[in-house]
Amino acid sequence: MLEITPVLNGNRKEPLYLQLYTYIKDEIYSGNIAPSIRLPSVRKLSDYLQVSRNTIEAAYQQLVAEGYVESRPRSGLYVTPMDKEPLFLQNLLPVPSQSGNEWSRNEAGACLYDFKYGTIDPDSFPYAAWRKAINQCVHPDEQELLFYGEPIGEYGLRAQIASYLRQARGVSCCAEQIVLGAGTQQSLGMVCQLLGTDKRKIAMEEPGYDGARIVFENCGWSTAPIPLEDDGLSLEKLEKSEAKLVYVTPSHQFPYGMVMSITKRLKLLQWARECGGIIIEDDYDGEFRYTGKPIPSLQGLDAGENVIYMGTFSKSLLPSLRISYIVLPRRLMEEYKRKFGAYGQPVSRMQQKALQLFMESGEWERHIRRVRNIYHKRNFALLESIKTIMQEKVRIIGKDSGLHMLLEVRSRRSEEELIEAAEKYGVKVYPTSRYWVHPPKMGHPFILLGFGGLSEEKIEQGIRRLHEAWFS
Ligand SMILES: Cc1ncc(COP(=O)(O)O)c(C=O)c1O
């Protein structure tokens, strides 16, 4: 029988089937279980490992669902051959070692350490509480949820969001000013249509969020990149740009991570008042600040007259939920209803209601407290690992909040070369050049590391490998 000898530990939080699934997946990745090999039958493996057949079946089902393994009728389960590699794996396949590096060859260099930005910790997702909320919605008492809802979103959820934003983010708002959307880009698209797509120019931080830039450009707006200073975008350059709209990430600049100073916030609000400008504030991960006090929103400083505030549940709860929100100044809210009153709401009504119940029950607050703690530890682990292992070979940028950091790598290699070198050592890190309209021609490359989806242990191991890849 094919040797499958995982160390399964019933005391771990992770269920046994997941431990087994991860073990087999990693063995397939690393080539220890070759393509086309038949996996042992459920009965045999369960006898051998002394775990229930359900555990084995669940692990196998997961492997089949993700395409690592395929079922052949009346024959059994076989490891998927290379030419049938699941699509999502293709990017992660080990790059053949050119340097002959033993480490990468032995361990096949599969990307075991993926510092992907935008990933959350899947083990912290409140499965039971979420399931309970969903079950409450899928019930004959809630038949209303089977029909079309309010175009701007369910009132109950909007009221919950408004109350949360007032308390936790200092946003000045009520439920009537909130419009729900299916993610930041969809919400931004609505903002563009609201403000008019006629030859408008919007200023953006440089570097800044490319996901927003593409929406503005697709809506026919031109973008004016405004360089960053230590405390946020340059107001002088903003004025010179003559744009009357600006998109900013003041609580945690994306991707650099700085906080916009209070002086600059007040000046920016003054700029908007004086020129009739509008500020779009994207508060995408304001929940996660690890040192000092949370940074209240820019919108709250102005009673929200010239600021369109935006937020998302992607970082704080679940990216696949696809729920975001806009808080509109009152005068724009009227305009919004006139223009889009006949549009359907893009977020499923059941998901909205489930989120509302989840928030009302206090689970949301508990969840935020719990994950803030987890991400704080991961943030610390990443910082400490980089400081002790890489020392002065890199400069860390944006270390106090959010779910990512940038590394300025003091190396002669390009961004692309650094990423490739890392991949050969089984580490996936990400480019930053796409965040610039005019990427800097001089200086060292910047690499993005997301840490939301990696345990502290994996973070430390990943940084060790990265160090080997870049500096050995
Ligand atoms: C600056 C910024 N805003 C918003 C988002 C979240 O977008 P969404 O709500 O579409 O998940 C991200 C995610 O990467 C981001 O980096």
The ligand as an SDF file (V2000), in Angstrom:
LIG
                    3D

 16 16  0  0  0  0  0  0  0  0999 V2000
   -7.4370   49.6970   -1.0140 C   0  0  0  0  0  0  0  0  0  0  0  0
   -8.4390   48.5840   -1.0450 C   0  0  0  0  0  0  0  0  0  0  0  0
   -9.7400   48.8750   -1.0110 N   0  0  0  0  0  0  0  0  0  0  0  0
  -10.6760   47.8950   -1.0140 C   0  0  0  0  0  0  0  0  0  0  0  0
  -10.3290   46.5770   -1.0660 C   0  0  0  0  0  0  0  0  0  0  0  0
  -11.3910   45.4900   -0.9540 C   0  0  0  0  0  0  0  0  0  0  0  0
  -12.1190   45.3150   -2.0510 O   0  0  0  0  0  0  0  0  0  0  0  0
  -13.4190   44.3750   -2.0300 P   0  0  0  0  0  0  0  0  0  0  0  0
  -14.4600   45.0450   -1.1850 O   0  0  0  0  0  0  0  0  0  0  0  0
  -13.8010   44.4000   -3.4570 O   0  0  0  0  0  0  0  0  0  0  0  0
  -13.0580   43.0420   -1.5610 O   0  0  0  0  0  0  0  0  0  0  0  0
   -8.9930   46.2360   -1.1580 C   0  0  0  0  0  0  0  0  0  0  0  0
   -8.6240   44.8210   -1.2730 C   0  0  0  0  0  0  0  0  0  0  0  0
   -7.6440   44.3870   -1.7090 O   0  0  0  0  0  0  0  0  0  0  0  0
   -8.0230   47.2570   -1.1260 C   0  0  0  0  0  0  0  0  0  0  0  0
   -6.7240   46.9600   -1.1730 O   0  0  0  0  0  0  0  0  0  0  0  0
  1  2  1  0
  2  3  1  0
  2 15  2  0
  3  4  2  0
  4  5  1  0
  5  6  1  0
  5 12  2  0
  6  7  1  0
  7  8  1  0
  8  9  2  0
  8 10  1  0
  8 11  1  0
 12 13  1  0
 12 15  1  0
 13 14  2  0
 15 16  1  0
M  END
$$$$
